[in-house]
Amino acid sequence: MKISINYLNKKNRKDVINIAIRQAKKDEITKDGRSWFVDLSYTDLLGRRHRYHSKKFDSRRDARDHEAEFKLKIKNATEYSDMTFKDLIEEHYNYQQDKVKVTTLKNYRTMRLFLEPLDNLKLVGFNIRHYEMWRQTINAKEISTRYKNGLYKYLKTLLNFGTKWYDINFFKVYSKMTNFNNPNERKKEMLFYTHQEFQKFLSVEPDLKYRCAFQTLFYCGLRNGELRGLAWEDIDFNKRTLTVNKNVVKVPNEKTNKNYTLTSPKTSSSYRTIPIPLFLINDLEKLYDKCATYYGFKDKWFVFGDVDPIADTTFRNRKTLNAFNAGVKDIRIHDFRHSCASLLIDSGANITLVAKYLGHTKIDETLNTYSHMYQNRLDTIVNIIENQNEKFIDYKPKEQLPEPKKIIESKEEQDEYIYIVPKKKKQREKDDLVL
């Protein structure tokens, strides 16, 4: 029985796929009795005719199941033949809306602007030359190599999505794509405050709330969103600890009509409970007593804010003003986190504890980010080796040769002395040993 099925794409192009479920002749039946197979001919997107014979199956039903799978594959290949990158980007965004954080969706929207040169390009026609043209366009823009490679990663994510959901084969171009590399680009220097610089910065801040905020950043290493998301219920004054369990991001929330969104921390390792220095917990207690006098106060209020967290621009402006008044360099809010890491590393803190304190997923992340800071501690390692070596030399027992007993004989003819060393004692024979 021969079945003929027509599939129409978006442009109403007619593609005829001839499929037949056949049974093999007696001499073609497999040794285990399989005889049913799919016999198929179709025209691909380039107008070429193909003939396909499936493997043999036990029953007609199994052959029909295989036929249905193949029909779906051919249908996808024809139905989405006119799909463009613009279509793919929108489909991917809609698919991810309920699967990723709002910050990730925001990044997709931002990176989407850099993919506009590919918008009207059909996916089935995408080749390595198209990619190189796009790559050169992006390479000419004044953005960091790190961000360019972020765009490269996003493009690969889109191609994987197209392969998975629309059965579009990007293997030929995917395997030839290369990322961005600029050997002449100097790595941006990481800014941070030394302890002395921070004390100078803090000395010009009269407001208790801002003093506590900057101290929490510097001594606890919180991210900006983690600090703004900190609520009074997250601070345990008895145990002198704070718990990071949420994050404030600069994405408007349509449900609450707020200009920010409260999300989970950056990673699972960002959930953490860390100790607070005694001098900081004392300041926070004073701030709590002050805030508790406000009308409607609750422990769910934000520590650095009230019902809502402090505005990001307000916080940044305060930081810049303090840096100017103190006569120190103006660093980013996130650089206070780097300052905390520098303080811990310079004090000889264990790398595993530093990673846990900062909420890093892996120790490698801490080492990759702050490896240059550990260069300053290489002299300390050498000193440790030298000290250990000196101790070994000092305590090493020196070989003491016994003073030989001297028998002195005097000769009248010659005025000289003869030194006679006594013979060594004869060692005991093995037979004399008592077991």
Phi, psi and omega in degrees: 000128184253131183246129178245125184233134179256137176236134179248134176271188185296333181265014178062027175283133185267121177242121181263126178243115181264118182236134178227136173266116185240162174242132185291157175290166184302320183281355180254357179289139181291165182299329180268011171092010179279129185225341184272140181208167179256128176248121192220143170225139182207166178250128181278184184293341180263009177083011181269139180274141180228149176240134184228130174242124180279173172288169183271148183237164181290323186223166178296325180298316179298321178294321179294322177299318178295322178299317181297319178297317182291323178299319179295321180296314179293323180297315178299320182294330180267323185293327184251024182292336180259011181290135181255172177297325179299317177297317182296319180298316180293319179297318180295317180298314180297322180294324185275351188303322181257016184239342182232170180288160180296331178293324178293318177297322178296319178296322177300316180295323179291314181289336180302328181297329182280351179260005181303326177301340180262358190311308188269007180278131178288139184297321183292341181259002183292127179224181186294332178292321176298317180297317181296323176298315178295319181299317179294323178297314180291322182296334181280347182279149182274069175230160185291155177298325179298318180289324177300318179289335172294321176293321178299317179295321179295319179298319178295324177298319178296318180296320177297321179296317179296323179291318184290315189261338183237006174055039177261124186274112177253016188300316184299320181276326183298318183288344182259351182290139177236152182276186182267143179210128179231098183293341182270353182283126178277135179294131182296130182291135179280124180267145175197163177265137167285169180300320180294318179295321180293319178298323177293318177299317184287335185294339182263004181261111183273336186280128183298321182297315181289325177300315179295322181296311182291326177292323178295321176296313187286317186267340181250349174068030180285151171284162182302311181295327178292321179294314181292335180272357182289125179251162181298330179289348179272357181251125177256104184288334179287315180273351182058053179225160171231149182243128177264115181221006178204170187214138177257125180241154184274062177230121180302141180253114183291330182288321183259352184059029176262158178272014177218166177230137178266119182234180174286162178301169187304311179225174178296329179286345179287340171291118183201157174238122185233153180286154179246135177302149184300317182295329179283321179296327177294318178293321179294326177295319177296319179293322179297316179299325179289315182292330182294344179277350182286147181296131177077014183299139175222157178292347177280352178297153177285138181299315181252075183157222174207249174294326177245153177290160178300141181295140183298318180294321178298317181294316181293320179296322179294320179297316180295320179296316179297319179298320179294314182293329182274346180074031177243166182295150180268113180253166178287164175300319181294337180289343173294328176293318176297324179296320178297316179299318179297318179298316181292317182294315180296336179273001176085022180293147179295136184299325178295319179291323178298315180298318180291322181295321182274349179082029177282147181290317182228156176296328179303323180297319179293315181295318181294326182281322188240022182299325181295333180288332180285346176299326181291345183259004179294323178299323179297320179296317178298319179298322178297316179298316181295319179296318179295321180294320178296321178297320180296319180293318182297322185265357180291123181294131180278142180290122180251111176279132182295142178291122180290140175289133186249131173250121184256126176242139182250132177248136181291324186288322181233132181273079181217165183240140179249128180259119180250116180270129181295147180290152177290150179292143180291130181291150180290141178288157180301328182292338182279347183289138179255121181269000000 
